[in-house]
């Protein structure tokens, strides 16, 4: 690839990857707390942000974690939402990487 198309061919499609990663991360971070709070209400469990005020452990250096089930499910749902919304950008990244312009 380097001999035929030059060193910059190794980064073909990189701009599209960056354009996809930014909205993916923003969507994941933006929807996680919403999903976590909704699941906490459904299961009557303190969400992560409420766990910080209830943390009274012996070791104050340990982080307040909340319930692992709501964190796991909220993370999975946030990741799925971000994937569905940014899949067209992933397709664009693959096509730009495969075809030189």
DSSP file (Angstrom, degrees, kcal/mol; ACC not computed):
  #  RESIDUE AA STRUCTURE BP1 BP2  ACC     N-H-->O    O-->H-N    N-H-->O    O-->H-N    TCO  KAPPA ALPHA  PHI   PSI    X-CA   Y-CA   Z-CA
    1    1 A X     >>       0   0    0      0, 0.0     4,-3.2     0, 0.0     5,-0.8   0.000 360.0 360.0 360.0 -43.8    0.0    0.0    0.0
    2    2 A X  H  >5 +     0   0    0      3,-0.2     4,-1.2     1,-0.2     6,-0.1   0.916 360.0  45.6 -65.3 -42.3    2.8    2.4    0.9
    3    3 A X  H  45S+     0   0    0      1,-0.2    -1,-0.2     2,-0.2     4,-0.1   0.890 122.2  36.1 -67.4 -38.8    4.7    1.8   -2.3
    4    4 A X  H  45S+     0   0    0      2,-0.1    -2,-0.2     1,-0.1    -1,-0.2   0.892 136.7  13.8 -84.0 -41.2    1.7    2.0   -4.5
    5    5 A X  H  <5S-     0   0    0     -4,-3.2    -3,-0.2     1,-0.2     3,-0.2   0.522 104.9-112.2-117.3  -8.2   -0.4    4.8   -2.9
    6    6 A X    ><< -     0   0    0     -4,-1.2     3,-1.2    -5,-0.8     4,-0.3  -0.178  40.0 -66.6  96.9 167.1    1.9    6.5   -0.4
    7    7 A X  G >  S+     0   0    0      1,-0.3     3,-1.5     2,-0.2     4,-0.3   0.807 124.7  64.9 -64.4 -32.1    2.0    6.6    3.4
    8    8 A X  G >  S+     0   0    0      1,-0.3     3,-1.3    -3,-0.2    -1,-0.3   0.676  84.1  75.8 -69.5 -16.0   -1.3    8.6    3.7
    9    9 A X  G X  S+     0   0    0     -3,-1.2     3,-1.3     1,-0.3    -1,-0.3   0.760  83.5  67.2 -65.0 -23.4   -3.2    5.6    2.3
   10   10 A X  G <  S+     0   0    0     -3,-1.5    -1,-0.3    -4,-0.3    -2,-0.2   0.747 101.8  47.2 -67.6 -22.2   -2.8    4.0    5.7
   11   11 A X  G X  S+     0   0    0     -3,-1.3     3,-2.2    -4,-0.3     4,-0.4   0.185  78.1 138.2-103.7  15.8   -5.1    6.7    7.1
   12   12 A X  T <  S+     0   0    0     -3,-1.3    -3,-0.1     1,-0.3    88,-0.0  -0.446  76.3  16.1 -63.3 128.2   -7.8    6.4    4.5
   13   13 A X  T 3> S+     0   0    0     -2,-0.2     4,-1.6    83,-0.1    -1,-0.3   0.417  89.2 119.2  88.8  -0.6  -11.2    6.6    6.2
   14   14 A X  H <> S+     0   0    0     -3,-2.2     4,-2.4     1,-0.2     5,-0.2   0.894  71.1  55.1 -65.6 -40.0   -9.7    8.0    9.5
   15   15 A X  H  > S+     0   0    0     -4,-0.4     4,-2.4     1,-0.2    -1,-0.2   0.904 107.8  49.6 -60.0 -40.8  -11.7   11.2    9.3
   16   16 A X  H  > S+     0   0    0      2,-0.2     4,-1.7     1,-0.2    -1,-0.2   0.860 108.8  53.3 -66.7 -34.2  -14.9    9.2    9.0
   17   17 A X  H  X S+     0   0    0     -4,-1.6     4,-2.5     2,-0.2    -2,-0.2   0.916 110.6  46.1 -65.8 -42.4  -13.9    7.1   12.0
   18   18 A X  H  X S+     0   0    0     -4,-2.4     4,-2.0     1,-0.2    -2,-0.2   0.905 110.7  52.9 -66.1 -40.4  -13.4   10.2   14.1
   19   19 A X  H  X S+     0   0    0     -4,-2.4     4,-0.9    -5,-0.2    -1,-0.2   0.828 113.5  45.0 -63.8 -31.1  -16.7   11.6   12.9
   20   20 A X  H  X S+     0   0    0     -4,-1.7     4,-1.8    69,-0.2    -2,-0.2   0.878 109.9  53.4 -78.4 -39.1  -18.4    8.4   14.0
   21   21 A X  H  X S+     0   0    0     -4,-2.5     4,-2.8     1,-0.2     5,-0.3   0.879 102.4  58.0 -67.4 -39.0  -16.6    8.1   17.3
   22   22 A X  H  X S+     0   0    0     -4,-2.0     4,-2.3     1,-0.2    -1,-0.2   0.953 111.9  37.9 -60.9 -52.6  -17.6   11.6   18.6
   23   23 A X  H  X S+     0   0    0     -4,-0.9     4,-2.6     2,-0.2    -1,-0.2   0.857 115.2  56.5 -68.2 -30.4  -21.4   11.1   18.3
   24   24 A X  H  X S+     0   0    0     -4,-1.8     4,-2.4     2,-0.2    -2,-0.2   0.953 111.6  41.6 -61.8 -48.9  -21.1    7.5   19.5
   25   25 A X  H  X S+     0   0    0     -4,-2.8     4,-2.7     2,-0.2     5,-0.3   0.912 114.9  50.7 -66.0 -42.3  -19.4    8.6   22.7
   26   26 A X  H  X S+     0   0    0     -4,-2.3     4,-2.3    -5,-0.3    -1,-0.2   0.904 112.2  47.4 -62.8 -41.0  -21.6   11.6   23.2
   27   27 A X  H  X S+     0   0    0     -4,-2.6     4,-2.2     2,-0.2     5,-0.2   0.910 112.4  49.7 -66.4 -42.2  -24.7    9.4   22.7
   28   28 A X  H  X S+     0   0    0     -4,-2.4     4,-1.8    -5,-0.2    -2,-0.2   0.953 115.7  41.6 -61.7 -50.4  -23.4    6.7   25.1
   29   29 A X  H  X S+     0   0    0     -4,-2.7     4,-0.8     1,-0.2    -1,-0.2   0.871 116.2  50.5 -66.3 -36.2  -22.6    9.2   27.8
   30   30 A X  H  < S+     0   0    0     -4,-2.3     4,-0.5    -5,-0.3    -1,-0.2   0.838 116.6  38.2 -72.4 -33.0  -25.8   11.2   27.3
   31   31 A X  H  X S+     0   0    0     -4,-2.2     4,-2.7    -5,-0.2     5,-0.3   0.700  99.1  76.1 -93.0 -19.4  -28.1    8.2   27.5
   32   32 A X  H  X S+     0   0    0     -4,-1.8     4,-2.9    -5,-0.2     5,-0.2   0.941  98.1  43.5 -58.5 -50.6  -26.4    6.2   30.2
   33   33 A X  H  X S+     0   0    0     -4,-0.8     4,-2.4     2,-0.2    -1,-0.2   0.855 113.7  52.3 -67.1 -33.1  -27.6    8.3   33.1
   34   34 A X  H  > S+     0   0    0     -4,-0.5     4,-2.2     2,-0.2    -1,-0.2   0.944 113.7  42.7 -65.3 -47.5  -31.1    8.5   31.7
   35   35 A X  H  X S+     0   0    0     -4,-2.7     4,-2.8     2,-0.2     5,-0.2   0.905 113.6  52.7 -64.5 -41.1  -31.3    4.8   31.3
   36   36 A X  H  X S+     0   0    0     -4,-2.9     4,-2.2    -5,-0.3    -2,-0.2   0.921 111.2  45.8 -61.9 -44.7  -29.8    4.2   34.8
   37   37 A X  H  X S+     0   0    0     -4,-2.4     4,-2.0     2,-0.2    -1,-0.2   0.894 113.3  50.0 -66.1 -39.8  -32.3    6.5   36.5
   38   38 A X  H  X S+     0   0    0     -4,-2.2     4,-2.2     2,-0.2    -2,-0.2   0.924 112.6  46.3 -65.1 -43.9  -35.2    4.9   34.6
   39   39 A X  H  X S+     0   0    0     -4,-2.8     4,-2.5     1,-0.2    -2,-0.2   0.881 109.8  54.5 -65.9 -37.1  -34.1    1.4   35.6
   40   40 A X  H  X>S+     0   0    0     -4,-2.2     5,-2.6    -5,-0.2     4,-0.6   0.892 109.5  47.8 -63.7 -38.8  -33.5    2.5   39.2
   41   41 A X  H  <5S+     0   0    0     -4,-2.0     3,-0.5     3,-0.2    -2,-0.2   0.912 111.8  50.0 -66.4 -41.7  -37.1    3.8   39.3
   42   42 A X  H  <5S+     0   0    0     -4,-2.2    -2,-0.2     1,-0.2    -1,-0.2   0.913 120.8  33.9 -63.2 -43.6  -38.5    0.6   37.8
   43   43 A X  H  <5S-     0   0    0     -4,-2.5    -1,-0.2    -5,-0.1    -2,-0.2   0.363 108.4-120.4 -96.2   5.3  -36.7   -1.7   40.2
   44   44 A X  T  <5 +     0   0    0     -4,-0.6     2,-0.3    -3,-0.5    -3,-0.2   0.926  66.5 137.8  55.8  49.8  -36.9    0.7   43.2
   45   45 A X      < -     0   0    0     -5,-2.6     2,-0.3    -6,-0.2    -1,-0.2  -0.922  62.5-101.4-123.7 147.4  -33.1    0.9   43.5
   46   46 A X        -     0   0    0     -2,-0.3    21,-0.6    -3,-0.1     5,-0.0  -0.538  40.6-128.8 -68.4 127.2  -30.9    4.0   44.1
   47   47 A X    >>  -     0   0    0     -2,-0.3     4,-1.8    19,-0.1     3,-0.5  -0.208  30.3 -95.1 -69.0 169.7  -29.3    5.2   40.9
   48   48 A X  H 3> S+     0   0    0      1,-0.2     4,-1.0     2,-0.2    18,-0.1   0.876 124.7  52.3 -55.1 -42.5  -25.6    5.8   40.7
   49   49 A X  H 34 S+     0   0    0      1,-0.2     4,-0.5     2,-0.2    -1,-0.2   0.843 111.1  47.4 -68.1 -31.2  -25.9    9.5   41.4
   50   50 A X  H X> S+     0   0    0     -3,-0.5     4,-1.0     1,-0.2     3,-0.5   0.766 102.0  65.3 -77.1 -25.2  -28.0    8.9   44.5
   51   51 A X  H 3X S+     0   0    0     -4,-1.8     4,-0.8     1,-0.2    -1,-0.2   0.809  92.0  63.8 -65.8 -28.3  -25.5    6.2   45.7
   52   52 A X  H 3< S+     0   0    0     -4,-1.0     3,-0.3     1,-0.2    -1,-0.2   0.862 104.0  45.8 -64.6 -34.8  -22.9    8.9   46.1
   53   53 A X  H <4 S+     0   0    0     -3,-0.5    -1,-0.2    -4,-0.5    -2,-0.2   0.739 113.8  49.3 -79.9 -21.6  -24.9   10.6   48.8
   54   54 A X  H  < S+     0   0    0     -4,-1.0     2,-0.5    -3,-0.1    -1,-0.2   0.508  79.6 118.7 -92.8  -5.4  -25.6    7.3   50.6
   55   55 A X     <  +     0   0    0     -4,-0.8     9,-0.1    -3,-0.3    -3,-0.0  -0.486  21.3 148.6 -69.9 115.1  -22.0    6.1   50.6
   56   56 A X        +     0   0    0     -2,-0.5    -1,-0.1     3,-0.0     4,-0.1  -0.129  21.7 148.9-136.4  37.8  -20.9    5.7   54.2
   57   57 A X        -     0   0    0      2,-0.2     3,-0.1     5,-0.1     7,-0.0  -0.161  58.8-113.1 -73.2 167.9  -18.4    2.8   54.0
   58   58 A X  S    S+     0   0    0      1,-0.2     2,-1.0     2,-0.1    -1,-0.1   0.862 110.8  57.2 -67.1 -36.7  -15.4    2.3   56.3
   59   59 A X    >   -     0   0    0      1,-0.1     3,-1.7     2,-0.0    -1,-0.2  -0.805  67.6-174.4 -99.5  96.8  -13.0    3.0   53.4
   60   60 A X  T 3  S+     0   0    0     -2,-1.0    -1,-0.1     1,-0.3    -2,-0.1   0.573  77.6  70.4 -70.7  -7.7  -13.9    6.4   52.1
   61   61 A X  T 3  S+     0   0    0      2,-0.1    -1,-0.3    -3,-0.1     2,-0.2   0.676  77.7  95.0 -81.0 -16.5  -11.5    6.0   49.2
   62   62 A X  S <  S-     0   0    0     -3,-1.7    -5,-0.1     1,-0.1     2,-0.1  -0.534  82.8-115.9 -75.8 140.0  -13.7    3.4   47.6
   63   63 A X        -     0   0    0     -2,-0.2     2,-0.4     1,-0.1    -1,-0.1  -0.440  24.0-110.5 -76.2 147.9  -16.1    4.8   45.0
   64   64 A X        +     0   0    0      1,-0.1   -12,-0.1    -2,-0.1    -1,-0.1  -0.658  38.7 178.5 -73.6 127.8  -19.8    4.7   45.4
   65   65 A X        -     0   0    0     -2,-0.4    -1,-0.1     1,-0.2     2,-0.1   0.711  13.8-156.0-108.9 -23.6  -21.1    2.2   42.8
   66   66 A X        -     0   0    0    -15,-0.1     2,-0.4   -18,-0.1    -1,-0.2  -0.460  58.3 -20.2  74.2-156.1  -24.9    1.9   43.2
   67   67 A X     >  -     0   0    0    -21,-0.6     4,-1.8     1,-0.1     5,-0.2  -0.758  52.9-147.2 -93.6 131.5  -26.4   -1.3   41.9
   68   68 A X  H  > S+     0   0    0     -2,-0.4     4,-2.6     1,-0.2     5,-0.2   0.810  95.6  59.1 -67.7 -30.1  -24.4   -3.4   39.4
   69   69 A X  H  > S+     0   0    0      2,-0.2     4,-2.5     1,-0.2     5,-0.2   0.920 107.7  43.7 -67.7 -42.4  -27.6   -4.6   37.6
   70   70 A X  H  > S+     0   0    0      2,-0.2     4,-2.7     1,-0.2     5,-0.2   0.892 114.6  50.5 -70.2 -36.9  -28.8   -1.1   36.7
   71   71 A X  H  X S+     0   0    0     -4,-1.8     4,-2.3     2,-0.2    -2,-0.2   0.927 112.9  46.4 -63.3 -44.1  -25.3   -0.1   35.7
   72   72 A X  H  X S+     0   0    0     -4,-2.6     4,-2.3     2,-0.2    -2,-0.2   0.950 116.8  42.5 -63.5 -49.9  -24.9   -3.1   33.5
   73   73 A X  H  X S+     0   0    0     -4,-2.5     4,-2.6     1,-0.2     5,-0.2   0.900 114.7  50.6 -66.1 -40.8  -28.3   -2.8   31.8
   74   74 A X  H  X S+     0   0    0     -4,-2.7     4,-2.5    -5,-0.2    -1,-0.2   0.898 111.2  49.2 -64.8 -39.3  -28.0    1.0   31.4
   75   75 A X  H  X S+     0   0    0     -4,-2.3     4,-2.4    -5,-0.2    -2,-0.2   0.902 112.1  48.0 -64.8 -41.5  -24.5    0.6   29.8
   76   76 A X  H  X S+     0   0    0     -4,-2.3     4,-2.3     2,-0.2    -2,-0.2   0.916 114.1  46.5 -65.1 -42.9  -25.8   -2.1   27.4
   77   77 A X  H  X S+     0   0    0     -4,-2.6     4,-2.4     2,-0.2    -2,-0.2   0.894 112.7  49.5 -67.4 -39.6  -28.8    0.0   26.5
   78   78 A X  H  X S+     0   0    0     -4,-2.5     4,-2.4     2,-0.2    -2,-0.2   0.908 112.3  48.4 -65.6 -41.3  -26.7    3.2   26.0
   79   79 A X  H  X S+     0   0    0     -4,-2.4     4,-2.3     2,-0.2    -2,-0.2   0.901 111.9  49.0 -64.5 -41.1  -24.2    1.2   23.8
   80   80 A X  H  X S+     0   0    0     -4,-2.3     4,-2.4     2,-0.2    -2,-0.2   0.908 111.4  49.6 -65.4 -41.3  -27.1   -0.2   21.7
   81   81 A X  H  X S+     0   0    0     -4,-2.4     4,-2.2     1,-0.2    -2,-0.2   0.935 112.4  47.3 -62.0 -46.1  -28.7    3.2   21.3
   82   82 A X  H  X S+     0   0    0     -4,-2.4     4,-1.9     1,-0.2    -1,-0.2   0.880 111.8  51.1 -64.5 -37.6  -25.3    4.7   20.2
   83   83 A X  H  X S+     0   0    0     -4,-2.3     4,-1.0     2,-0.2    -1,-0.2   0.928 110.4  47.9 -65.8 -44.7  -24.7    1.9   17.8
   84   84 A X  H  < S+     0   0    0     -4,-2.4     4,-0.3     1,-0.2     3,-0.3   0.905 115.2  45.7 -62.3 -41.4  -28.1    2.2   16.1
   85   85 A X  H  < S+     0   0    0     -4,-2.2    -1,-0.2     1,-0.2    -2,-0.2   0.801 120.2  37.7 -74.8 -28.1  -27.7    5.9   15.7
   86   86 A X  H >X S+     0   0    0     -4,-1.9     4,-1.5    -5,-0.2     3,-0.5   0.382  83.7 100.8-106.9   4.7  -24.1    5.9   14.4
   87   87 A X  H 3X S+     0   0    0     -4,-1.0     4,-2.3    -3,-0.3     5,-0.2   0.887  78.9  57.3 -58.2 -40.6  -24.2    2.8   12.2
   88   88 A X  H 3> S+     0   0    0     -4,-0.3     4,-2.0     1,-0.2    -1,-0.2   0.880 106.0  50.9 -58.9 -34.5  -24.6    4.8    9.0
   89   89 A X  H <> S+     0   0    0     -3,-0.5     4,-2.1     2,-0.2    -1,-0.2   0.849 107.6  53.0 -69.9 -32.1  -21.4    6.7    9.9
   90   90 A X  H  X S+     0   0    0     -4,-1.5     4,-2.2     2,-0.2    -2,-0.2   0.885 107.8  51.1 -67.3 -38.9  -19.6    3.3   10.4
   91   91 A X  H  X S+     0   0    0     -4,-2.3     4,-2.3     2,-0.2    -2,-0.2   0.907 109.1  51.0 -63.0 -42.0  -20.8    2.2    7.0
   92   92 A X  H  X S+     0   0    0     -4,-2.0     4,-2.5     1,-0.2    -2,-0.2   0.907 108.8  52.0 -60.6 -42.5  -19.3    5.5    5.6
   93   93 A X  H  X S+     0   0    0     -4,-2.1     4,-2.0   -77,-0.2    -2,-0.2   0.915 110.0  48.4 -60.7 -44.5  -16.0    4.7    7.3
   94   94 A X  H  X S+     0   0    0     -4,-2.2     4,-1.8     1,-0.2    -1,-0.2   0.896 112.6  47.8 -64.6 -40.9  -15.9    1.3    5.8
   95   95 A X  H  X S+     0   0    0     -4,-2.3     4,-2.0     2,-0.2    -1,-0.2   0.890 111.9  49.1 -70.2 -38.0  -16.6    2.5    2.3
   96   96 A X  H  < S+     0   0    0     -4,-2.5    -1,-0.2     1,-0.2    -2,-0.2   0.869 112.0  49.5 -68.1 -34.0  -14.0    5.3    2.5
   97   97 A X  H  < S+     0   0    0     -4,-2.0    -1,-0.2    -5,-0.2    -2,-0.2   0.841 114.5  45.0 -71.1 -32.4  -11.4    2.9    3.8
   98   98 A X  H  < S+     0   0    0     -4,-1.8     2,-0.5    -5,-0.2    -2,-0.2   0.794 113.1  49.8 -82.5 -29.6  -12.2    0.4    1.0
   99   99 A X  S  < S-     0   0    0     -4,-2.0     2,-0.2    -5,-0.1    -1,-0.1  -0.934  73.8-142.3-117.8 127.7  -12.3    2.8   -1.9
  100  100 A X              0   0    0     -2,-0.5    -3,-0.1     1,-0.1    -2,-0.0  -0.599 360.0 360.0 -82.9 149.1   -9.7    5.4   -2.7
  101  101 A X              0   0    0     -2,-0.2    -1,-0.1    -5,-0.1    -5,-0.0   0.419 360.0 360.0-111.2 360.0  -10.9    8.7   -4.0
